[in-house]
Amino acid sequence: MKRYFWIIAIILLGGAVAFLYYQGQAQNLEKETVEEGYKTSKVRKGDIVITASGVGAVITPAEIQITSSLSGTIEEIFVKEGDQVKKGEALFALEETPQLLLDLETQKIAFLTEQVNYDTFIAGLETELATATINYLQARSDLDSLLTERASQNYRRCGDDYIGQYEADYSSALETLLRLQEKFDLSYASRDPSDPARIQMEADITNAQSKVNSTYANWQYCLSYPGQDEIDLVEAKIKIKENEVLRWKNEMDILEEGFDPSEVELYEARLAQAKLKLEIAENNLQTLVVKAPMDGTIMKVSAIVGQSIGTNANVIRIADLSRAMLEVFLDETDLDQLVIGYEAEVIFDAFDDMIFKGTVVSITPELVKNGNVVYVHGLVELDPTSFGKPFDLPLGLNASVDIIGGRSENTLLIPVEALRPLGDGSYAVFVLENGTPILRMVEVGLADFTSAEILSGLKVGEEVTTGIVEIIQ
């Protein structure tokens, strides 16, 4: 009986232990309740820059291969690689040849001969024609002056401006005279007539009186009208001059008809041809010295003194390095970021600790393909003032380029995950207010992959939600 008692006791004890274990487990599960919470971020101030990255290399905006239009032997080279030259500066010279010198002298003689022939032909009639032409032009000028004078006789002798000026001159002279006379009466009239000061004052008064008389006469003359005898005299001169003009015009026409146009053209053609041949001979001799067609830097000298060259042989290469230009390539997906006027930040492989500034100045209207990759191509002009120290950037120098599509400094920023697009181009965010997310409209400016600029709708320090997380408690 006792044996069964202990068996029953052991079973009851095991059940009690199991009951207590599972009861504890149930209590633990009640404590580990799963709840939802919010990932948040505070609105902060900072900078945001929108960039498109690419590669580039230094190029020149202008480069010319210098050749010679003549074949020959190089006599002298005046420059070396790296030299700075100005437009028109001598670069190299070819040796003179006897044939060029002989041709020049021959053409000089031919030109002088044709010049003498032409001058002799023209001289006879040309002198008379020139005289008649001069006399005709002078007579026309005199007639025009007389006609102008006759037209003016219908009015007062002077215009209102002259009348006013002469009246003002008279008033000024009269005022001066009265002032001198008053001064004489007060200070000099009682002095001895031989007193030098009195004599000088009397002379000044006499001169002032003369000035009054002349200015008054001018003023009155301008106020008057010409008399009939004056008008008749001018009209008579006009008739005489009209006859003179007609006479010289007839004589000039007769002399011009004395030239045989076809003969004149022949002499002129011969002279022009001789002059052209002379200019060609002179130019051939001058082109022995080849000059720089632009300002630039000597990049390469491909010949030596004593070397024989043919026409169009490359002798010197000159490039314009005054403007630091960069040829840049961006992925075609960044086409909207390559815009003329946009800023650029450049880091050269050779100066990887420096940032050079520049501006997009040109965009190629056609995409560039290299294998299976398509690029956008453009030019960036570097700003020399952005260099920390003077640099000579060699052509071909490679660089990494960031085109700045937008920049905003000390602006309000939030993570892009906080933005909630509303479908019509507008955005909202959830702002935590007393632990509760409240939807609020915001105006968004620049945005990159991580941050977005907030133009309005938020303040620094406010919390916005960026997502929902599960929290086990």
C-alpha positions as CSV (number, residue, x, y, z in Angstrom):
1,M,0.0,0.0,0.0
2,K,2.9,2.3,0.9
3,R,4.5,1.5,-2.5
4,Y,1.4,2.8,-4.4
5,F,1.3,5.9,-2.2
6,W,4.9,6.9,-3.1
7,I,4.2,6.3,-6.8
8,I,1.1,8.5,-6.6
9,A,3.1,11.2,-4.8
10,I,5.9,11.2,-7.4
11,I,3.3,11.6,-10.2
12,L,1.6,14.5,-8.4
13,L,5.0,16.2,-7.7
14,G,6.0,15.9,-11.4
15,G,2.7,17.3,-12.5
16,A,3.1,20.3,-10.2
17,V,6.6,21.0,-11.5
18,A,5.4,20.8,-15.1
19,F,2.5,23.1,-14.3
20,L,4.8,25.7,-12.7
21,Y,7.3,25.6,-15.7
22,Y,4.7,26.1,-18.3
23,Q,3.0,28.8,-16.2
24,G,6.4,30.7,-16.1
25,Q,6.8,30.3,-19.8
26,A,3.3,31.8,-20.4
27,Q,4.2,34.7,-18.3
28,N,7.4,35.4,-20.3
29,L,5.5,35.3,-23.5
30,E,3.1,37.9,-22.2
31,K,6.0,40.2,-21.4
32,E,7.6,39.8,-24.9
33,T,4.8,41.6,-26.7
34,V,5.6,42.8,-30.3
35,E,4.9,46.5,-30.9
36,E,5.5,48.8,-33.9
37,G,7.7,52.0,-33.6
38,Y,9.0,54.7,-35.9
39,K,12.4,55.4,-37.3
40,T,13.0,59.2,-37.1
41,S,15.5,61.8,-38.1
42,K,15.8,65.4,-37.0
43,V,15.6,68.3,-39.5
44,R,19.1,69.7,-39.7
45,K,21.0,72.5,-41.5
46,G,23.7,71.6,-43.9
47,D,24.9,71.8,-47.5
48,I,23.7,69.9,-50.5
49,V,25.5,69.7,-53.9
50,I,24.1,67.9,-57.0
51,T,26.9,66.7,-59.2
52,A,27.5,64.6,-62.3
53,S,30.9,62.9,-62.5
54,G,33.0,62.3,-65.5
55,V,36.5,62.4,-66.8
56,G,38.4,65.0,-68.9
57,A,41.7,66.0,-70.3
58,V,43.4,69.4,-71.0
59,I,43.1,70.6,-74.6
60,T,43.8,73.8,-76.5
61,P,41.0,75.9,-78.0
62,A,43.2,76.5,-81.1
63,E,46.1,74.6,-82.6
64,I,47.9,75.1,-86.0
65,Q,50.5,73.1,-87.9
66,I,52.8,75.7,-89.5
67,T,54.0,74.8,-93.0
68,S,55.7,76.6,-95.8
69,S,54.1,77.5,-99.1
70,L,57.5,77.1,-100.8
71,S,59.9,74.3,-101.0
72,G,63.5,74.9,-100.0
73,T,66.2,74.6,-97.4
74,I,65.7,75.8,-93.8
75,E,68.2,78.6,-93.2
76,E,67.2,79.5,-89.6
77,I,64.7,78.6,-86.9
78,F,63.9,81.4,-84.5
79,V,61.9,79.6,-81.8
80,K,62.1,76.5,-79.7
81,E,59.6,74.3,-78.0
82,G,57.9,76.1,-75.1
83,D,58.4,79.6,-76.4
84,Q,55.6,82.1,-76.3
85,V,55.1,83.9,-79.6
86,K,52.9,86.8,-80.8
87,K,51.0,86.9,-84.1
88,G,53.3,88.0,-86.9
89,E,56.5,86.9,-85.1
90,A,59.0,85.1,-87.3
91,L,59.2,81.4,-86.8
92,F,61.7,80.1,-89.4
93,A,63.2,81.2,-92.7
94,L,64.1,79.4,-95.9
95,E,67.3,80.2,-97.9
96,E,66.9,82.7,-100.8
97,T,67.3,81.2,-104.3
98,P,68.7,83.0,-107.3
99,Q,65.6,82.3,-109.2
100,L,63.4,84.2,-106.8
101,L,65.7,87.2,-106.8
102,L,65.9,87.2,-110.6
103,D,62.1,86.9,-110.9
104,L,61.6,89.9,-108.5
105,E,64.0,92.2,-110.5
106,T,62.3,91.1,-113.8
107,Q,58.9,92.0,-112.5
108,K,60.1,95.4,-111.1
109,I,61.3,96.3,-114.6
110,A,58.1,95.1,-116.3
111,F,56.0,97.1,-113.9
112,L,58.0,100.3,-114.3
113,T,57.8,100.0,-118.1
114,E,54.0,99.7,-118.1
115,Q,53.7,102.5,-115.6
116,V,55.7,104.9,-117.9
117,N,53.6,103.8,-120.9
118,Y,50.4,104.4,-119.1
119,D,51.5,107.8,-117.7
120,T,52.6,109.0,-121.1
121,F,49.3,108.0,-122.7
122,I,47.2,109.8,-120.0
123,A,49.4,112.8,-119.4
124,G,48.4,114.9,-122.4
125,L,44.6,114.9,-121.9
126,E,44.7,114.3,-118.2
127,T,46.2,117.6,-117.3
128,E,43.6,119.6,-119.2
129,L,40.8,117.5,-117.9
130,A,42.0,117.9,-114.3
131,T,42.2,121.7,-114.8
132,A,38.7,121.9,-116.3
133,T,37.3,119.6,-113.5
134,I,38.9,121.8,-110.8
135,N,37.5,125.0,-112.4
136,Y,34.1,123.4,-112.7
137,L,34.0,122.3,-109.1
138,Q,35.2,125.7,-107.9
139,A,32.5,127.5,-110.0
140,R,29.8,125.2,-108.6
141,S,31.0,125.9,-105.1
142,D,31.0,129.7,-105.7
143,L,27.5,129.5,-107.2
144,D,26.2,127.5,-104.2
145,S,27.6,130.2,-101.9
146,L,25.9,133.0,-103.9
147,L,22.6,131.2,-103.9
148,T,22.8,130.8,-100.2
149,E,23.7,134.5,-99.8
150,R,20.7,135.5,-102.0
151,A,18.3,133.3,-100.0
152,S,19.5,134.9,-96.8
153,Q,18.7,138.4,-98.1
154,N,15.0,137.7,-97.6
155,Y,15.5,137.9,-93.9
156,R,17.5,140.0,-91.4
157,R,21.2,140.0,-91.9
158,C,21.7,137.7,-88.8
159,G,19.8,134.9,-87.1
160,D,18.3,135.3,-83.7
161,D,21.2,133.6,-82.0
162,Y,23.7,136.1,-83.5
163,I,21.4,139.0,-82.7
164,G,21.2,137.9,-79.1
165,Q,24.9,137.5,-78.9
166,Y,25.7,140.9,-80.4
167,E,23.2,142.5,-78.1
168,A,24.8,140.8,-75.1
169,D,28.3,142.0,-76.3
170,Y,27.0,145.6,-76.5
171,S,25.5,145.5,-73.1
172,S,28.7,144.1,-71.6
173,A,30.8,146.7,-73.3
174,L,28.5,149.5,-72.2
175,E,28.6,148.3,-68.6
176,T,32.4,148.2,-68.7
177,L,32.5,151.8,-70.1
178,L,30.1,153.1,-67.4
179,R,32.1,151.4,-64.6
180,L,35.3,152.9,-65.9
181,Q,33.8,156.4,-66.3
182,E,32.4,156.2,-62.7
183,K,35.8,155.1,-61.4
184,F,37.4,158.0,-63.3
185,D,35.0,160.6,-61.9
186,L,35.5,159.4,-58.4
187,S,39.2,158.8,-58.2
188,Y,41.0,160.3,-61.2
189,A,39.2,163.5,-62.5
190,S,40.7,165.7,-59.8
191,R,44.3,164.5,-60.5
192,D,46.8,166.4,-62.6
193,P,46.3,165.7,-66.4
194,S,50.0,164.5,-66.5
195,D,49.4,161.9,-63.8
196,P,50.3,158.5,-65.3
197,A,47.4,156.7,-63.6
198,R,45.0,159.3,-65.0
199,I,46.5,159.0,-68.4
200,Q,46.1,155.1,-68.2
201,M,42.5,155.4,-67.0
202,E,41.6,157.8,-69.9
203,A,43.2,155.4,-72.4
204,D,41.1,152.5,-70.9
205,I,37.9,154.6,-71.2
206,T,38.8,155.4,-74.8
207,N,39.2,151.7,-75.6
208,A,36.0,150.9,-73.8
209,Q,34.1,153.5,-75.8
210,S,35.5,152.0,-79.0
211,K,34.3,148.6,-77.9
212,V,30.8,150.0,-77.2
213,N,30.7,151.6,-80.7
214,S,31.8,148.5,-82.5
215,T,29.4,146.1,-80.6
216,Y,26.5,148.5,-81.1
217,A,27.3,148.8,-84.8
218,N,27.3,144.9,-85.1
219,W,24.1,144.6,-83.2
220,Q,22.3,147.2,-85.4
221,Y,23.7,145.7,-88.6
222,C,22.3,142.3,-87.7
223,L,18.9,143.9,-87.0
224,S,18.7,145.5,-90.4
225,Y,17.6,144.0,-93.8
226,P,19.7,144.0,-97.0
227,G,18.9,146.9,-99.4
228,Q,17.7,146.5,-103.0
229,D,21.1,147.5,-104.4
230,E,22.7,144.7,-102.5
231,I,20.1,142.2,-103.7
232,D,20.6,143.3,-107.4
233,L,24.4,142.9,-107.0
234,V,24.2,139.3,-105.7
235,E,21.7,138.4,-108.5
236,A,24.1,139.7,-111.1
237,K,26.9,137.7,-109.6
238,I,24.7,134.6,-109.7
239,K,24.0,135.0,-113.5
240,I,27.8,135.4,-114.2
241,K,28.7,132.3,-112.1
242,E,26.0,130.2,-113.8
243,N,27.5,130.9,-117.2
244,E,30.9,130.1,-115.9
245,V,29.7,126.7,-114.5
246,L,28.1,125.9,-117.8
247,R,31.3,126.8,-119.8
248,W,33.6,124.6,-117.6
249,K,31.1,121.7,-117.7
250,N,31.1,121.8,-121.6
251,E,34.8,121.9,-121.7
252,M,35.1,119.0,-119.3
253,D,32.7,116.9,-121.3
254,I,34.7,117.5,-124.5
255,L,37.9,116.5,-122.9
256,E,36.4,113.3,-121.5
257,E,35.1,112.3,-124.9
258,G,38.7,112.7,-126.2
259,F,39.7,109.4,-124.4
260,D,39.2,106.1,-126.3
261,P,37.7,103.9,-123.6
262,S,38.9,100.7,-125.2
263,E,42.5,102.1,-125.4
264,V,42.4,103.3,-121.8
265,E,41.2,99.9,-120.7
266,L,44.0,98.2,-122.5
267,Y,46.7,100.4,-120.8
268,E,45.1,99.9,-117.4
269,A,44.9,96.1,-117.9
270,R,48.6,95.9,-118.8
271,L,49.6,98.0,-115.8
272,A,47.4,96.0,-113.4
273,Q,48.8,92.7,-114.7
274,A,52.4,93.9,-114.3
275,K,51.6,95.1,-110.7
276,L,50.1,91.7,-109.8
277,K,53.1,89.8,-111.1
278,L,55.4,92.1,-109.0
279,E,53.3,91.6,-105.9
280,I,53.5,87.8,-106.4
281,A,57.3,88.0,-106.8
282,E,57.6,90.2,-103.6
283,N,55.3,87.8,-101.7
284,N,57.3,84.8,-102.8
285,L,60.4,86.4,-101.3
286,Q,58.6,87.5,-98.2
287,T,57.2,84.0,-97.6
288,L,60.7,82.7,-97.2
289,V,60.2,84.0,-93.6
290,V,57.3,82.1,-92.1
291,K,55.5,84.0,-89.3
292,A,53.1,83.0,-86.5
293,P,49.4,83.3,-87.6
294,M,48.3,83.8,-84.0
295,D,49.5,84.2,-80.4
296,G,50.5,81.0,-78.8
297,T,53.0,78.5,-77.5
298,I,55.4,76.5,-79.6
299,M,54.4,72.9,-78.9
300,K,56.8,71.1,-81.3
301,V,59.5,71.9,-83.8
302,S,59.7,69.1,-86.4
303,A,62.6,70.3,-88.5
304,I,66.2,71.4,-88.2
305,V,68.4,74.0,-89.8
306,G,69.8,72.8,-93.2
307,Q,66.9,70.4,-93.8
308,S,65.2,70.5,-97.2
309,I,61.4,70.6,-97.0
310,G,58.6,70.5,-99.5
311,T,55.5,72.5,-99.6
312,N,52.9,71.8,-96.9
313,A,55.5,69.9,-94.8
314,N,54.8,70.3,-91.0
315,V,57.6,72.3,-89.5
316,I,56.2,73.8,-86.3
317,R,53.1,73.2,-84.2
318,I,51.7,76.2,-82.3
319,A,48.8,76.1,-79.8
320,D,46.9,78.6,-77.7
321,L,47.4,77.9,-74.0
322,S,46.2,81.2,-72.8
323,R,42.8,79.6,-71.8
324,A,42.9,76.5,-69.8
325,M,40.3,74.3,-71.5
326,L,39.2,70.8,-70.5
327,E,37.5,68.3,-72.7
328,V,35.0,66.4,-70.6
329,F,33.0,63.2,-71.0
330,L,30.0,62.2,-68.9
331,D,27.7,59.2,-69.1
332,E,24.7,59.9,-71.3
333,T,22.4,59.5,-68.3
334,D,23.9,62.8,-67.0
335,L,22.9,64.7,-70.1
336,D,20.7,67.0,-68.1
337,Q,23.6,68.0,-65.8
338,L,25.8,69.2,-68.6
339,V,24.5,72.7,-69.2
340,I,26.4,75.8,-70.5
341,G,27.2,78.0,-67.5
342,Y,27.2,75.3,-64.9
343,E,30.1,75.2,-62.5
344,A,32.7,72.4,-62.5
345,E,35.1,71.1,-60.0
346,V,38.2,69.4,-61.4
347,I,40.9,67.2,-59.8
348,F,43.9,66.4,-61.9
349,D,45.7,63.1,-61.4
350,A,48.9,65.0,-61.1
351,F,47.5,67.4,-58.4
352,D,45.1,65.1,-56.6
353,D,45.1,67.3,-53.5
354,M,43.8,70.4,-55.2
355,I,40.4,71.4,-56.6
356,F,40.3,73.5,-59.7
357,K,37.2,75.5,-60.6
358,G,35.7,76.0,-64.0
359,T,32.6,76.6,-66.1
360,V,30.9,74.6,-68.9
361,V,31.3,76.7,-72.0
362,S,30.4,74.3,-74.8
363,I,28.4,71.1,-75.4
364,T,28.8,68.9,-78.4
365,P,25.3,68.5,-80.0
366,E,26.1,64.8,-80.8
367,L,26.8,62.0,-78.4
368,V,30.2,60.3,-78.5
369,K,30.3,56.5,-78.7
370,N,33.2,54.4,-77.5
371,G,32.5,50.7,-77.9
372,N,29.2,50.1,-76.3
373,V,29.4,53.1,-74.0
374,V,27.8,56.4,-75.1
375,Y,29.1,59.7,-73.6
376,V,28.0,63.3,-73.5
377,H,30.9,65.6,-74.6
378,G,31.6,69.2,-73.7
379,L,34.2,71.8,-72.8
380,V,35.0,73.3,-69.5
381,E,37.1,76.5,-69.2
382,L,39.1,76.6,-66.0
383,D,39.2,79.7,-63.9
384,P,42.9,80.7,-63.4
385,T,42.0,82.6,-60.2
386,S,41.0,79.2,-58.6
387,F,44.6,77.9,-58.9
388,G,46.4,77.9,-55.6
389,K,49.6,78.8,-57.4
390,P,50.6,79.4,-61.1
391,F,50.3,76.2,-63.2
392,D,51.3,75.3,-66.7
393,L,48.8,72.6,-67.5
394,P,50.2,70.4,-70.2
395,L,47.9,69.2,-73.0
396,G,46.5,65.8,-72.4
397,L,46.6,66.1,-68.6
398,N,43.9,63.8,-67.2
399,A,41.4,64.8,-64.6
400,S,38.2,63.8,-62.8
401,V,35.4,66.2,-63.3
402,D,32.3,67.0,-61.2
403,I,29.7,69.2,-62.9
404,I,27.7,71.1,-60.3
405,G,24.0,70.8,-61.3
406,G,22.9,72.6,-58.1
407,R,24.2,73.8,-54.8
408,S,22.6,75.0,-51.6
409,E,24.5,75.9,-48.5
410,N,23.3,76.2,-44.9
411,T,19.9,74.9,-45.8
412,L,17.3,72.6,-44.2
413,L,17.9,68.9,-44.9
414,I,16.1,65.7,-44.2
415,P,16.7,62.1,-45.4
416,V,15.1,61.3,-48.7
417,E,13.3,58.4,-47.0
418,A,11.2,60.8,-45.1
419,L,9.6,62.2,-48.3
420,R,6.1,61.0,-49.2
421,P,5.3,61.8,-52.9
422,L,1.7,62.7,-53.4
423,G,1.6,62.0,-57.2
424,D,1.1,65.6,-58.4
425,G,4.7,66.7,-58.0
426,S,4.2,67.7,-54.4
427,Y,5.5,66.1,-51.3
428,A,4.6,65.6,-47.6
429,V,6.3,64.2,-44.5
430,F,5.2,62.7,-41.2
431,V,6.3,65.0,-38.3
432,L,6.2,63.6,-34.8
433,E,4.1,65.8,-32.6
434,N,3.8,64.6,-29.0
435,G,4.8,61.1,-30.2
436,T,2.1,61.1,-33.0
437,P,3.0,61.2,-36.7
438,I,1.2,64.2,-38.4
439,L,1.2,64.5,-42.2
440,R,2.5,67.9,-43.3
441,M,3.0,69.4,-46.7
442,V,6.6,70.6,-47.6
443,E,8.3,72.3,-50.5
444,V,11.3,70.4,-51.8
445,G,14.4,71.9,-53.4
446,L,17.5,70.0,-54.4
447,A,17.7,66.3,-53.7
448,D,20.4,63.7,-54.1
449,F,20.5,60.0,-53.1
450,T,20.6,60.6,-49.4
451,S,19.2,64.1,-48.5
452,A,16.6,66.5,-49.7
453,E,16.5,70.2,-49.3
454,I,13.3,71.6,-47.6
455,L,12.4,75.1,-48.7
456,S,9.3,75.5,-46.5
457,G,7.2,73.4,-44.1
458,L,9.7,72.4,-41.5
459,K,12.0,73.9,-38.8
460,V,15.4,72.9,-37.5
461,G,15.1,70.2,-34.8
462,E,11.7,68.8,-35.7
463,E,11.5,65.0,-36.1
464,V,10.3,63.4,-39.2
465,T,9.6,59.7,-39.7
466,T,11.7,57.7,-42.2
467,G,10.0,54.3,-41.7
468,I,8.4,51.8,-39.3
469,V,10.3,49.2,-37.2
470,E,9.1,46.3,-34.9
471,I,10.0,46.5,-31.3
472,I,9.8,43.4,-29.0
473,Q,9.1,44.4,-25.4
